[in-house]
Amino acid sequence: MKKIKKIMKKKEEVLKNIIIEEVVNEYKIKFFREPRLGYYFAIDIRYNSSLNYNALKSAIENLEDYKIKKAEMKKKKKRMEKKEKKKI
């Protein structure tokens, strides 16, 4: 039982939060359109990273493929432009 209480105490963290009960009356709130009645509640959540090795590796491979395809498209475009000039 003592172990469970220790674990529970470790898991309980005090989160930083912001509560604004009347957003219309708060001068710090900026409305981009018309003001709306309501309540604002925000919690500060932090995490180290959402990336892992496989996601990063995949992104690099996709970027390399994109660069290769882009170069091929430029070559095709130049060839097509040369053909069009010869026809005229």
Beta strands, then each sheet from edge to edge (+ up, - down):
strand 1: 17-20
strand 2: 40-43
sheet 1: 1+ 2-
end
